[in-house]
Amino acid sequence: MSILRLDRIFVPVHHGMHYTCAEVDLRAHELRYYDPLMRVVPLKKKDAKDAEEDAKVADDAAWALGVEVLGNLAQWVEDEAKDKLGVDLEDADDQRWRATEWQRTYLVAPRQRDGTNDCGIFAMMYMMRRSAGRPLDFGEADMDRLRVELAYMLWQGAVL
């Protein structure tokens, strides 16, 4: 079975000293990027060109990284669909796999304070809450409790 048969795929992203995550929503044909340090207004972009132009204007490293991550994920979805599912992206019946044309959303969700080392917990919580259909209703004040809860779930083997 191909991973592309799932409804959603969550991808943790590590770059340097920072963690973020992305979501590939195969049902909605949307790619989402979450970064607890993102400082831009949440925008929805229909194509990569628009997002790249905004990344240059915003001059924000977090935004530019999100554009790169979602671009790479879109290409991965297309490559995976061709390789594992035998999809022909030129065929009208296979257009749903043209991930480079999917909606891209860059979300400003619960925000991490500068100077803290909580980005990994934020990224884990984004993925866990989104996968369970729960709201992103946590913040910096919850980090100590969430660290303990996450450690307990890992110890019990009960992480979603």
DSSP file with accessible surface (Angstrom, degrees, kcal/mol):
  #  RESIDUE AA STRUCTURE BP1 BP2  ACC     N-H-->O    O-->H-N    N-H-->O    O-->H-N    TCO  KAPPA ALPHA  PHI   PSI    X-CA   Y-CA   Z-CA
    1    1 A M              0   0  192      0, 0.0     2,-0.2     0, 0.0    83,-0.0   0.000 360.0 360.0 360.0 139.7    0.0    0.0    0.0
    2    2 A S    >   -     0   0   14      1,-0.1     3,-2.0    82,-0.1     4,-0.1  -0.583 360.0-128.1 -84.7 145.6    1.2    3.5   -0.8
    3    3 A I  G >  S+     0   0   70      1,-0.3     3,-1.8    -2,-0.2    -1,-0.1   0.774 106.6  73.7 -61.1 -22.2    1.5    6.2    1.8
    4    4 A L  G 3  S+     0   0    5      1,-0.3    -1,-0.3    76,-0.1     5,-0.0   0.551  79.2  73.2 -72.9  -2.6   -0.6    8.3   -0.6
    5    5 A R  G <  S+     0   0  137     -3,-2.0    -1,-0.3     3,-0.0    -2,-0.2   0.542  80.6  93.9 -85.2  -7.1   -3.6    6.2    0.2
    6    6 A L  S <  S-     0   0   80     -3,-1.8     3,-0.1    -4,-0.1    20,-0.1  -0.349  80.8-127.9 -75.8 165.6   -3.8    8.0    3.6
    7    7 A D  S    S+     0   0   93      1,-0.3    19,-2.0    19,-0.1    20,-1.1   0.885  88.0   7.8 -79.3 -42.7   -6.0   11.1    4.2
    8    8 A R  E     -A   25   0A  53     17,-0.2     2,-0.4    18,-0.2    -1,-0.3  -0.994  59.8-156.0-142.2 149.2   -3.2   13.2    5.6
    9    9 A I  E     -A   24   0A  17     15,-2.3    15,-3.1    -2,-0.3     2,-0.4  -0.993  10.6-154.9-126.4 128.9    0.6   12.9    6.1
   10   10 A F  E     -A   23   0A  46     -2,-0.4    13,-0.2    13,-0.2    -2,-0.0  -0.896   9.0-166.2-105.9 135.2    2.4   14.9    8.8
   11   11 A V  E     -A   22   0A  40     11,-3.0    11,-2.2    -2,-0.4     2,-0.2  -0.955  11.6-146.3-126.3 113.1    6.1   15.7    8.3
   12   12 A P  E     -A   21   0A  84      0, 0.0     2,-0.5     0, 0.0     9,-0.3  -0.561  18.7-155.9 -73.1 142.1    8.4   16.9   11.1
   13   13 A V  E     -A   20   0A  21      7,-2.8     7,-2.6    -2,-0.2     2,-0.5  -0.986  10.5-171.4-125.5 124.2   11.0   19.3    9.7
   14   14 A H  E     +A   19   0A 105     -2,-0.5     2,-0.4     5,-0.2     5,-0.2  -0.962  10.1 168.3-115.0 128.4   14.3   20.0   11.4
   15   15 A H  E >   -A   18   0A  51      3,-2.7     3,-1.8    -2,-0.5     2,-0.4  -0.940  62.6 -49.0-141.8 116.5   16.6   22.7   10.2
   16   16 A G  T 3  S-     0   0   60     -2,-0.4     0, 0.0     1,-0.3     0, 0.0  -0.418 123.1 -18.8  63.4-115.3   19.6   23.9   12.2
   17   17 A M  T 3  S+     0   0  179     -2,-0.4     2,-0.4    -3,-0.1    -1,-0.3   0.031 121.8  84.8-110.2  24.1   18.4   24.4   15.7
   18   18 A H  E <   -A   15   0A  25     -3,-1.8    -3,-2.7   101,-0.1     2,-0.4  -0.973  56.5-153.8-137.0 142.5   14.7   24.7   14.9
   19   19 A Y  E     +A   14   0A 103     -2,-0.4     2,-0.2    -5,-0.2    -5,-0.2  -0.941  22.8 153.8-114.8 138.3   11.7   22.3   14.4
   20   20 A T  E     -A   13   0A   0     -7,-2.6    -7,-2.8    -2,-0.4     2,-0.3  -0.732  24.5-141.9-136.3-170.5    8.6   23.0   12.3
   21   21 A C  E     -AB  12  34A   0     13,-2.0    13,-2.8    -9,-0.3     2,-0.3  -0.988   3.9-150.9-156.0 162.9    6.2   20.7   10.6
   22   22 A A  E     -AB  11  33A   0    -11,-2.2   -11,-3.0    -2,-0.3     2,-0.4  -0.929   7.7-146.4-132.8 158.5    4.1   20.3    7.5
   23   23 A E  E     -AB  10  32A   0      9,-2.7     9,-2.7    -2,-0.3     2,-0.7  -0.994   0.9-157.9-128.9 130.6    0.9   18.6    6.6
   24   24 A V  E     -AB   9  31A   0    -15,-3.1   -15,-2.3    -2,-0.4     2,-0.9  -0.946  11.6-163.4-104.8 108.8    0.0   17.0    3.3
   25   25 A D  E  >> -AB   8  30A   9      5,-2.9     5,-1.8    -2,-0.7     4,-1.0  -0.833   9.5-179.0 -97.0 100.6   -3.8   16.8    3.1
   26   26 A L  T  45S+     0   0   15    -19,-2.0   -18,-0.2    -2,-0.9    -1,-0.2   0.736  79.4  51.5 -75.1 -22.7   -4.5   14.4    0.3
   27   27 A R  T  45S+     0   0  140    -20,-1.1    -1,-0.2     1,-0.2   -19,-0.1   0.921 118.7  34.2 -75.9 -46.7   -8.3   14.7    0.6
   28   28 A A  T  45S-     0   0   53    -21,-0.2    75,-0.2     2,-0.1    -2,-0.2   0.512 103.1-127.5 -86.5  -7.1   -8.4   18.5    0.4
   29   29 A H  T  <5 +     0   0   62     -4,-1.0    74,-1.3     1,-0.2     2,-0.3   0.964  65.1 131.9  54.4  55.9   -5.4   18.7   -2.0
   30   30 A E  E   < -Bc  25 103A  19     -5,-1.8    -5,-2.9    72,-0.2     2,-0.4  -0.994  49.7-150.4-139.8 145.0   -3.7   21.2    0.3
   31   31 A L  E     -Bc  24 104A   0     72,-2.8    74,-2.9    -2,-0.3     2,-0.4  -0.958  19.6-167.8-114.3 131.5   -0.2   21.6    1.7
   32   32 A R  E     -Bc  23 105A  27     -9,-2.7    -9,-2.7    -2,-0.4     2,-0.4  -0.954   7.7-160.0-124.7 144.5    0.1   23.3    5.1
   33   33 A Y  E     -Bc  22 106A   0     72,-2.3    74,-2.6    -2,-0.4     2,-0.5  -0.978   4.2-167.3-126.0 131.7    3.1   24.6    7.0
   34   34 A Y  E     +Bc  21 107A   1    -13,-2.8   -13,-2.0    -2,-0.4    74,-0.1  -0.977  11.4 168.6-119.6 128.2    3.3   25.3   10.7
   35   35 A D    >   -     0   0    3     72,-0.9     3,-1.7    -2,-0.5    74,-0.3  -0.956  26.8-152.4-139.9 118.5    6.2   27.2   12.3
   36   36 A P  T 3  S+     0   0    1      0, 0.0    76,-2.7     0, 0.0   -16,-0.1   0.656 100.1  49.1 -67.3 -11.6    5.9   28.4   15.9
   37   37 A L  T 3  S+     0   0   38     74,-0.2    25,-0.1    -3,-0.0    74,-0.1   0.410  78.7 130.7-102.2   0.6    8.3   31.3   15.1
   38   38 A M    <   -     0   0    0     -3,-1.7    74,-0.1    69,-0.2    -3,-0.0  -0.322  34.0-174.4 -59.6 132.1    6.4   32.5   12.0
   39   39 A R        +     0   0  125      2,-0.1     2,-0.3    72,-0.0    -1,-0.1   0.089  47.8  96.5-116.2  17.8    5.8   36.2   12.2
   40   40 A V  S    S-     0   0   29     67,-0.1     3,-0.1     1,-0.1    -2,-0.0  -0.745  82.4 -95.1-108.5 161.0    3.6   36.8    9.2
   41   41 A V        -     0   0  109     -2,-0.3     2,-0.1     1,-0.1    65,-0.1  -0.482  53.2 -98.4 -68.3 137.6   -0.1   37.1    8.8
   42   42 A P        -     0   0   71      0, 0.0     2,-0.3     0, 0.0    65,-0.2  -0.414  52.3-179.9 -62.2 129.2   -1.6   33.7    7.8
   43   43 A L  E     -D  106   0A  66     63,-1.0    63,-1.7    -2,-0.1     2,-0.5  -0.954  25.6-138.8-129.7 151.7   -2.2   33.6    4.0
   44   44 A K  E     -D  105   0A 140     -2,-0.3     2,-0.4    61,-0.2    61,-0.2  -0.948  21.7-166.1-109.1 130.5   -3.5   31.1    1.6
   45   45 A K  E     -D  104   0A  37     59,-3.1    59,-3.1    -2,-0.5     3,-0.1  -0.952  17.7-157.2-119.3 137.1   -1.7   30.8   -1.7
   46   46 A K  S    S+     0   0  147     -2,-0.4     2,-0.3    57,-0.2    -1,-0.1   0.768  76.8  17.1 -83.7 -26.8   -2.9   29.1   -4.8
   47   47 A D  S  > S-     0   0   64     57,-0.1     4,-1.6     1,-0.1     3,-0.2  -0.967  74.4-111.4-146.2 165.3    0.4   28.5   -6.4
   48   48 A A  H  > S+     0   0   21     52,-0.6     4,-2.8    -2,-0.3     5,-0.2   0.850 111.0  61.2 -63.6 -36.7    4.1   28.4   -5.6
   49   49 A K  H  > S+     0   0  137      1,-0.2     4,-2.3     2,-0.2    -1,-0.2   0.937 105.5  47.0 -60.0 -46.4    4.9   31.5   -7.6
   50   50 A D  H  > S+     0   0   62      1,-0.2     4,-2.2     2,-0.2    -1,-0.2   0.921 113.6  48.8 -59.8 -43.9    2.7   33.7   -5.5
   51   51 A A  H  X S+     0   0    0     -4,-1.6     4,-2.3     1,-0.2    -2,-0.2   0.909 110.0  51.1 -64.8 -41.2    4.2   32.3   -2.3
   52   52 A E  H  X S+     0   0   93     -4,-2.8     4,-1.9     2,-0.2    -1,-0.2   0.914 109.5  50.5 -63.8 -40.9    7.7   32.8   -3.5
   53   53 A E  H  X S+     0   0   99     -4,-2.3     4,-1.9    -5,-0.2    -2,-0.2   0.932 112.0  47.2 -62.6 -43.7    7.0   36.4   -4.4
   54   54 A D  H  X S+     0   0   46     -4,-2.2     4,-3.2     1,-0.2     5,-0.2   0.865 107.3  57.4 -65.2 -35.0    5.5   37.0   -0.9
   55   55 A A  H  X>S+     0   0   12     -4,-2.3     4,-1.6     1,-0.2     5,-0.6   0.913 107.5  47.7 -62.8 -39.1    8.5   35.2    0.7
   56   56 A K  H  <5S+     0   0  161     -4,-1.9    -1,-0.2     2,-0.2    -2,-0.2   0.907 114.7  45.9 -67.5 -40.0   10.8   37.7   -1.0
   57   57 A V  H  <5S+     0   0  121     -4,-1.9    -2,-0.2     1,-0.2    -1,-0.2   0.927 112.5  49.5 -68.6 -42.9    8.6   40.7    0.1
   58   58 A A  H  <5S-     0   0   42     -4,-3.2    -1,-0.2    -5,-0.1    -2,-0.2   0.817  86.4-158.1 -67.1 -30.2    8.3   39.4    3.7
   59   59 A D  T  <5 +     0   0  148     -4,-1.6     2,-0.5    -5,-0.2    -3,-0.1   0.899  41.5 141.6  51.4  42.0   12.0   38.9    4.0
   60   60 A D     >< -     0   0   30     -5,-0.6     4,-2.5     1,-0.1     5,-0.2  -0.967  50.2-149.2-117.7 121.3   11.3   36.4    6.8
   61   61 A A  H  > S+     0   0   82     -2,-0.5     4,-2.5     1,-0.2     5,-0.2   0.870  99.1  54.6 -58.8 -36.5   13.5   33.3    7.0
   62   62 A A  H  > S+     0   0   13      2,-0.2     4,-2.1     1,-0.2    -1,-0.2   0.925 109.8  46.6 -64.5 -41.9   10.6   31.3    8.5
   63   63 A W  H  > S+     0   0    3      2,-0.2     4,-2.1     1,-0.2    -2,-0.2   0.938 112.3  49.6 -64.8 -46.7    8.4   32.2    5.6
   64   64 A A  H  X S+     0   0   47     -4,-2.5     4,-2.2     1,-0.2    -2,-0.2   0.896 109.8  51.6 -61.7 -38.6   11.0   31.4    3.0
   65   65 A L  H  X S+     0   0   34     -4,-2.5     4,-3.0    -5,-0.2    -1,-0.2   0.916 107.5  53.0 -65.1 -40.3   11.7   28.0    4.6
   66   66 A G  H  X S+     0   0    0     -4,-2.1     4,-2.6     2,-0.2     5,-0.3   0.915 107.5  51.2 -60.3 -41.4    8.0   27.2    4.5
   67   67 A V  H  X S+     0   0   11     -4,-2.1     4,-2.1     1,-0.2    -1,-0.2   0.941 113.0  45.8 -60.7 -44.9    7.9   28.0    0.8
   68   68 A E  H  X S+     0   0  115     -4,-2.2     4,-2.5     2,-0.2    -2,-0.2   0.932 112.7  49.5 -64.8 -46.2   10.8   25.7    0.3
   69   69 A V  H  X S+     0   0   17     -4,-3.0     4,-2.5     1,-0.2    -2,-0.2   0.944 113.4  45.2 -60.3 -48.3    9.4   22.8    2.4
   70   70 A L  H  X S+     0   0    0     -4,-2.6     4,-2.5     1,-0.2    -1,-0.2   0.875 111.3  53.7 -68.2 -33.0    6.0   22.9    0.8
   71   71 A G  H  X S+     0   0   24     -4,-2.1     4,-2.1    -5,-0.3    -1,-0.2   0.934 110.8  46.4 -63.6 -43.6    7.6   23.0   -2.7
   72   72 A N  H  X S+     0   0  100     -4,-2.5     4,-2.3     1,-0.2    -2,-0.2   0.898 112.7  50.0 -65.1 -40.4    9.7   20.0   -1.9
   73   73 A L  H  X S+     0   0   20     -4,-2.5     4,-2.6     2,-0.2    -2,-0.2   0.898 108.3  52.7 -66.2 -39.5    6.6   18.1   -0.5
   74   74 A A  H  X S+     0   0    0     -4,-2.5     4,-2.1     2,-0.2    25,-0.3   0.939 111.3  46.5 -60.5 -44.6    4.5   19.0   -3.6
   75   75 A Q  H  X S+     0   0   80     -4,-2.1     4,-2.8     1,-0.2     5,-0.2   0.904 110.9  53.2 -64.7 -38.6    7.3   17.5   -5.8
   76   76 A W  H  X S+     0   0   84     -4,-2.3     4,-3.1     2,-0.2     5,-0.3   0.919 106.9  51.8 -62.2 -43.5    7.5   14.5   -3.5
   77   77 A V  H  X S+     0   0    0     -4,-2.6     4,-2.6     1,-0.2    -1,-0.2   0.941 112.5  45.6 -59.3 -46.6    3.8   13.8   -3.8
   78   78 A E  H  X S+     0   0   12     -4,-2.1     4,-2.3     2,-0.2    -2,-0.2   0.932 115.0  46.5 -63.3 -45.0    3.9   14.0   -7.6
   79   79 A D  H  X S+     0   0   76     -4,-2.8     4,-2.7     1,-0.2     5,-0.2   0.911 114.0  48.5 -62.9 -42.4    7.0   11.7   -7.7
   80   80 A E  H  X>S+     0   0   34     -4,-3.1     4,-3.1    -5,-0.2     5,-0.7   0.895 110.1  51.6 -65.4 -40.9    5.5    9.2   -5.3
   81   81 A A  H  X5S+     0   0    0     -4,-2.6     6,-2.0    -5,-0.3     4,-1.2   0.915 113.1  45.1 -63.7 -40.9    2.2    9.1   -7.2
   82   82 A K  H  X5S+     0   0   95     -4,-2.3     4,-0.7     4,-0.2    -2,-0.2   0.940 120.9  39.1 -66.2 -45.6    4.1    8.4  -10.5
   83   83 A D  H  <5S+     0   0  113     -4,-2.7    -2,-0.2    -5,-0.2    -3,-0.2   0.933 128.6  25.9 -73.0 -49.1    6.3    5.8   -8.9
   84   84 A K  H  <5S+     0   0  113     -4,-3.1    -3,-0.2    -5,-0.2    -2,-0.1   0.774 132.5  32.3 -91.3 -28.7    4.0    4.0   -6.5
   85   85 A L  H  <<S-     0   0   41     -4,-1.2    -3,-0.2    -5,-0.7    -2,-0.1   0.458  97.7-123.7-109.0  -5.1    0.6    4.5   -8.1
   86   86 A G     <  +     0   0   63     -4,-0.7    -4,-0.2    -5,-0.3     2,-0.1   0.790  48.2 173.3  67.9  29.6    1.6    4.6  -11.8
   87   87 A V        -     0   0   14     -6,-2.0     2,-0.6    -9,-0.1    -1,-0.2  -0.441  28.1-152.0 -75.2 140.0    0.0    8.0  -12.2
   88   88 A D    >   -     0   0   87     -2,-0.1     3,-1.9     1,-0.1     6,-0.3  -0.942   5.0-159.8-109.3 105.8    0.4   10.0  -15.5
   89   89 A L  T 3  S+     0   0   11     -2,-0.6    -1,-0.1     1,-0.3     9,-0.1   0.661  90.0  59.5 -65.8 -13.7    0.2   13.6  -14.5
   90   90 A E  T 3  S+     0   0  150     -3,-0.0     2,-0.3     3,-0.0    -1,-0.3   0.659  85.5  95.1 -84.7 -16.5   -0.6   14.6  -18.1
   91   91 A D  S X  S-     0   0   66     -3,-1.9     3,-1.6     1,-0.1     4,-0.2  -0.583  77.1-136.3 -77.8 132.2   -3.7   12.3  -18.0
   92   92 A A  G >  S+     0   0   78     -2,-0.3     3,-1.1     1,-0.3     4,-0.2   0.831 103.7  59.1 -58.7 -31.7   -6.9   14.2  -17.1
   93   93 A D  G 3  S+     0   0  133      1,-0.2     3,-0.3     2,-0.1    -1,-0.3   0.701 106.2  48.4 -71.5 -17.9   -8.0   11.4  -14.8
   94   94 A D  G X  S+     0   0   35     -3,-1.6     3,-1.9    -6,-0.3    -1,-0.2   0.241  74.2 110.0-106.4  12.8   -4.8   11.9  -12.7
   95   95 A Q  G X   +     0   0   74     -3,-1.1     3,-2.0     1,-0.3    -1,-0.2   0.764  63.8  73.7 -62.3 -24.8   -4.9   15.6  -12.3
   96   96 A R  G 3  S+     0   0  120     -3,-0.3    -1,-0.3     1,-0.3    -2,-0.1   0.710  91.1  59.3 -63.9 -15.6   -5.7   15.3   -8.6
   97   97 A W  G <  S+     0   0   10     -3,-1.9     2,-2.3     1,-0.1    -1,-0.3   0.412  70.4 108.5 -93.1   4.6   -2.1   14.3   -8.0
   98   98 A R    X   +     0   0   48     -3,-2.0     3,-2.1     1,-0.2     4,-0.2  -0.457  41.2 168.4 -80.2  74.0   -0.7   17.5   -9.4
   99   99 A A  G >   +     0   0    0     -2,-2.3     3,-1.4   -25,-0.3    -1,-0.2   0.726  64.5  72.2 -65.9 -22.9    0.4   18.7   -6.0
  100  100 A T  G 3  S+     0   0   42    -26,-0.3   -52,-0.6     1,-0.3    -1,-0.3   0.682 102.5  46.1 -67.2 -10.8    2.5   21.5   -7.4
  101  101 A E  G <  S+     0   0  117     -3,-2.1    -1,-0.3   -54,-0.1    -2,-0.2   0.364  90.8 114.2-107.8   1.9   -0.8   23.2   -8.1
  102  102 A W  S <  S-     0   0   15     -3,-1.4   -72,-0.2    -4,-0.2   -73,-0.1  -0.293  79.2 -87.0 -71.0 160.3   -2.5   22.5   -4.8
  103  103 A Q  E     -c   30   0A  45    -74,-1.3   -72,-2.8   -75,-0.2     2,-0.4  -0.368  42.0-154.1 -59.7 138.5   -3.5   25.1   -2.3
  104  104 A R  E     -cD  31  45A   6    -59,-3.1   -59,-3.1   -74,-0.2     2,-0.4  -0.986   9.3-169.5-121.7 129.1   -0.6   26.1    0.1
  105  105 A T  E     -cD  32  44A   4    -74,-2.9   -72,-2.3    -2,-0.4     2,-0.6  -0.971  10.5-162.7-123.3 130.1   -1.4   27.5    3.5
  106  106 A Y  E     -cD  33  43A   1    -63,-1.7   -63,-1.0    -2,-0.4     2,-0.4  -0.954  22.6-156.9-112.0 110.0    1.2   29.0    5.8
  107  107 A L  E     -c   34   0A  44    -74,-2.6   -72,-0.9    -2,-0.6     2,-0.9  -0.745  22.4-155.8-100.7 137.8   -0.3   29.1    9.3
  108  108 A V        +     0   0   52     -2,-0.4     3,-0.1   -74,-0.1   -74,-0.1  -0.909  38.3 160.4-101.5  97.6    0.5   31.3   12.3
  109  109 A A        -     0   0   22     -2,-0.9    28,-0.1     1,-0.3    17,-0.0  -0.139  54.6 -16.7-100.3-158.1   -0.7   28.9   15.0
  110  110 A P  S    S-     0   0   19      0, 0.0     2,-0.4     0, 0.0    -1,-0.3  -0.189  81.2-128.6 -48.1 132.6    0.2   29.0   18.7
  111  111 A R        -     0   0   91     -3,-0.1    29,-0.5   -74,-0.1     2,-0.3  -0.732   9.0-139.0 -99.1 134.3    3.4   31.2   18.8
  112  112 A Q        -     0   0    6    -76,-2.7     2,-0.2    -2,-0.4     3,-0.1  -0.658  26.7-116.7 -84.7 139.5    6.6   30.3   20.5
  113  113 A R    >   -     0   0  155     -2,-0.3     3,-1.3     1,-0.1     5,-0.2  -0.522  36.1-102.4 -72.5 142.8    8.4   33.0   22.4
  114  114 A D  T 3  S+     0   0   97      1,-0.2     3,-0.1    -2,-0.2    -1,-0.1  -0.356 105.8  29.9 -60.8 144.3   11.8   34.0   21.1
  115  115 A G  T 3  S+     0   0   82      1,-0.3     2,-0.2    -3,-0.1    -1,-0.2   0.476  94.7 112.1  86.0   0.4   14.7   32.6   23.1
  116  116 A T    <   -     0   0   24     -3,-1.3    -1,-0.3     1,-0.0     3,-0.2  -0.680  63.8-139.3-102.5 163.5   12.9   29.5   24.2
  117  117 A N  S    S+     0   0  140     -2,-0.2     3,-0.3     1,-0.2     4,-0.2  -0.194  70.1 109.1-110.6  39.6   13.7   25.9   23.1
  118  118 A D     >  +     0   0   12     -5,-0.2     4,-2.6     1,-0.2     3,-0.4   0.376  37.3 105.1 -99.3   4.8   10.1   24.8   22.7
  119  119 A C  H  > S+     0   0   10      1,-0.2     4,-2.8    -3,-0.2     5,-0.2   0.866  79.8  53.4 -60.3 -35.0    9.8   24.5   18.9
  120  120 A G  H  > S+     0   0   23     -3,-0.3     4,-2.5     2,-0.2    -1,-0.2   0.911 110.7  46.2 -65.7 -39.8   10.0   20.6   19.0
  121  121 A I  H  > S+     0   0   23     -3,-0.4     4,-2.8     2,-0.2     5,-0.2   0.927 112.5  50.9 -68.0 -43.2    7.1   20.5   21.5
  122  122 A F  H  X S+     0   0    0     -4,-2.6     4,-2.7     2,-0.2    -2,-0.2   0.946 111.6  47.6 -57.3 -48.6    5.1   23.0   19.4
  123  123 A A  H  X S+     0   0    3     -4,-2.8     4,-2.3    -5,-0.2    -2,-0.2   0.926 112.8  48.4 -61.4 -44.4    5.7   20.9   16.3
  124  124 A M  H  X S+     0   0   58     -4,-2.5     4,-2.8     1,-0.2     5,-0.2   0.924 112.5  48.5 -60.9 -44.0    4.7   17.6   18.0
  125  125 A M  H  X S+     0   0    6     -4,-2.8     4,-2.8     2,-0.2     5,-0.4   0.891 108.1  54.3 -66.8 -38.7    1.6   19.2   19.4
  126  126 A Y  H  X S+     0   0    0     -4,-2.7     4,-2.5    -5,-0.2     5,-0.3   0.964 113.7  42.5 -55.0 -50.9    0.6   20.7   16.0
  127  127 A M  H  X S+     0   0   23     -4,-2.3     4,-2.3     1,-0.2    -2,-0.2   0.922 116.6  46.4 -65.7 -43.9    0.9   17.2   14.5
  128  128 A M  H  X S+     0   0   19     -4,-2.8     4,-1.3    -5,-0.2     6,-0.2   0.933 116.3  43.9 -65.4 -45.7   -0.9   15.4   17.3
  129  129 A R  H  <>S+     0   0   13     -4,-2.8     5,-2.8    -5,-0.2     4,-0.4   0.925 115.7  47.0 -67.1 -45.1   -3.7   17.9   17.6
  130  130 A R  H ><5S+     0   0   64     -4,-2.5     3,-1.2    -5,-0.4    -1,-0.2   0.917 110.5  52.4 -64.1 -40.2   -4.3   18.2   13.9
  131  131 A S  H 3<5S+     0   0   49     -4,-2.3    -1,-0.2    -5,-0.3    -2,-0.2   0.807 112.7  45.8 -67.5 -26.4   -4.2   14.4   13.4
  132  132 A A  T 3<5S-     0   0   50     -4,-1.3    -1,-0.3    -5,-0.2    -2,-0.2   0.399 114.8-115.8 -93.7   0.3   -6.9   14.0   16.1
  133  133 A G  T < 5 +     0   0   65     -3,-1.2    -3,-0.2    -4,-0.4    -2,-0.1   0.743  69.1 140.8  73.0  21.7   -9.0   16.8   14.7
  134  134 A R      < -     0   0  129     -5,-2.8    -1,-0.2    -6,-0.2    -2,-0.1  -0.652  55.8-100.9 -97.2 156.1   -8.5   18.9   17.8
  135  135 A P        -     0   0   84      0, 0.0     2,-1.8     0, 0.0    -1,-0.1  -0.296  30.1-112.5 -71.4 158.2   -8.0   22.7   17.9
  136  136 A L        +     0   0   46      1,-0.1     2,-0.3    -7,-0.0   -10,-0.1  -0.559  59.9 151.4 -87.6  72.6   -4.5   24.2   18.4
  137  137 A D        +     0   0  100     -2,-1.8     2,-0.3   -28,-0.1    -1,-0.1  -0.304  34.0  92.7-106.5  47.8   -5.4   25.5   21.8
  138  138 A F        +     0   0   12     -2,-0.3     2,-0.3   -16,-0.0    -2,-0.0  -0.887  44.7 175.5-133.4 164.8   -2.1   25.5   23.5
  139  139 A G    >   -     0   0   19     -2,-0.3     3,-1.8   -29,-0.1     4,-0.3  -0.860  51.7 -65.8-153.8-170.5    0.7   28.1   24.0
  140  140 A E  G >  S+     0   0   31    -29,-0.5     3,-1.6     1,-0.3     4,-0.3   0.857 123.7  61.5 -56.5 -37.6    4.0   28.9   25.6
  141  141 A A  G 3  S+     0   0  103      1,-0.3    -1,-0.3     2,-0.1     4,-0.3   0.728 102.1  53.9 -64.7 -19.4    2.4   28.7   29.1
  142  142 A D  G <> S+     0   0   45     -3,-1.8     4,-2.7     1,-0.2    -1,-0.3   0.462  78.8  98.9 -92.4  -2.5    1.5   25.1   28.5
  143  143 A M  H <> S+     0   0    3     -3,-1.6     4,-2.5    -4,-0.3     5,-0.2   0.873  79.1  50.2 -61.4 -43.0    5.0   23.8   27.6
  144  144 A D  H  > S+     0   0  128     -4,-0.3     4,-1.8    -3,-0.2    -1,-0.2   0.953 115.7  43.6 -60.7 -46.6    6.0   22.3   30.9
  145  145 A R  H  > S+     0   0  111     -4,-0.3     4,-2.6     1,-0.2    -2,-0.2   0.925 113.6  50.9 -64.1 -42.5    2.8   20.3   31.2
  146  146 A L  H  X S+     0   0    1     -4,-2.7     4,-2.8     1,-0.2     5,-0.2   0.866 106.0  55.6 -66.5 -34.8    2.9   19.3   27.5
  147  147 A R  H  X S+     0   0   92     -4,-2.5     4,-2.5    -5,-0.2    -1,-0.2   0.937 110.9  44.9 -60.2 -45.7    6.6   18.1   27.9
  148  148 A V  H  X S+     0   0  104     -4,-1.8     4,-2.6     2,-0.2    -2,-0.2   0.933 114.1  48.8 -65.5 -45.3    5.5   15.8   30.8
  149  149 A E  H  X S+     0   0   76     -4,-2.6     4,-2.6     2,-0.2    -2,-0.2   0.923 112.9  47.7 -60.9 -43.3    2.4   14.6   28.9
  150  150 A L  H  X S+     0   0   13     -4,-2.8     4,-2.6     2,-0.2     5,-0.2   0.926 111.6  49.7 -65.3 -43.3    4.4   13.8   25.8
  151  151 A A  H  X S+     0   0   59     -4,-2.5     4,-2.5    -5,-0.2    -2,-0.2   0.923 111.8  49.2 -60.8 -42.1    7.1   12.0   27.7
  152  152 A Y  H  X S+     0   0  132     -4,-2.6     4,-2.5     2,-0.2    -2,-0.2   0.928 110.7  49.5 -63.8 -44.9    4.5    9.9   29.5
  153  153 A M  H  X>S+     0   0   43     -4,-2.6     5,-2.9     1,-0.2     4,-0.8   0.915 112.4  48.0 -61.3 -41.9    2.8    9.1   26.1
  154  154 A L  H ><5S+     0   0  109     -4,-2.6     3,-0.7     3,-0.2    -1,-0.2   0.919 111.4  50.4 -63.7 -42.5    6.1    8.0   24.7
  155  155 A W  H 3<5S+     0   0  202     -4,-2.5    -2,-0.2     1,-0.2    -1,-0.2   0.896 115.1  43.2 -62.9 -38.9    6.9    5.9   27.7
  156  156 A Q  H 3<5S-     0   0   99     -4,-2.5    -1,-0.2    -5,-0.2    -2,-0.2   0.541 109.6-122.9 -83.4  -8.2    3.5    4.2   27.5
  157  157 A G  T <<5S+     0   0   68     -4,-0.8    -3,-0.2    -3,-0.7    -4,-0.1   0.814  76.3 124.3  70.6  29.6    3.8    3.8   23.7
  158  158 A A      < +     0   0   60     -5,-2.9     2,-0.2    -6,-0.2    -4,-0.2   0.132  22.4 133.9-113.3  19.9    0.5    5.7   23.3
  159  159 A V              0   0   46     -6,-0.5    -9,-0.0     1,-0.1     0, 0.0  -0.523 360.0 360.0 -73.3 135.4    1.5    8.6   21.0
  160  160 A L              0   0  139     -2,-0.2    -1,-0.1     0, 0.0   -29,-0.1  -0.256 360.0 360.0 -57.4 360.0   -1.1    9.1   18.3
